[in-house]
């Protein structure tokens, strides 16, 4: 687990806070737990504010700004990820990126992130696919991809009759064994940590829950949500449930720190 820099720490704290503001004092206190200086936190707050990633909420406090709010809204839906699933009939959602430019690096980054967040993989050059088992229909998938940053020029459609060779290649785009092992491994790590959490010193509990929880939530956000036989839904469901329990535990630990900090002020 990699120690966060000031930017990642502040944005992750605001993502976790939801509608609640983050005070500069809280950000400084959190930074101290990770060895980040108060000056670095304050400088980063100013830079994020000028870049519209965050904006003032009240005096000395911040919330997510317009540059980060759209993605934050998508990330926040991780708790309801499996509710977007529907039975798979064997067809595929396809995205054709052949007509899109390759020189605009920010656009490329947004495009790649959108494709990854919806679990799409490249089958043929500039043609990305995934099982057609998410959202209510292809139009909803299209809307979500555009919302995440895919250029509207990209064609999004359904493929229902791949030839045998491409069908085999399509099903091999995801490493089923690795995906299932990842569910099991992270669930066991989360459960083991929650068992030992009551005996941890508060600062250590905050640090570890932040790092491990962030890693687990990222795994959920970028999970391809594959149907059987491309993934084991039972293992995935157990992993997602463990992340939800861990998230509640982490929020309780963070609240206790903030309340203690407020009483000491």
Buried (B, 14 or more C-beta within 10 A) or exposed (E): EEEBEBBBBBBBBBBBBEEEBBBBBBBBBBBEBBEBEBEBBBEBBEBBBEEEBBBEBEEEBBBBBEEBBEBBEBBBEBEEBBEBBEEBEEBBBBBBBEEBEEEEEEBBEBBBBBBBBBBBBEBEEBBBBBBBBBBEEBEEBBEBBBEBBBBEEBBBEBBEEBEEEBBEBBBEBBEBEEBBEBBEEBBEBBEEBBEEBEEBEEEEBBBBBBBBBBBBBEBBBEBBBBBEEBBBBEBBEBBBEBBBEBBEBBBEBBEEBBEEBEEEE
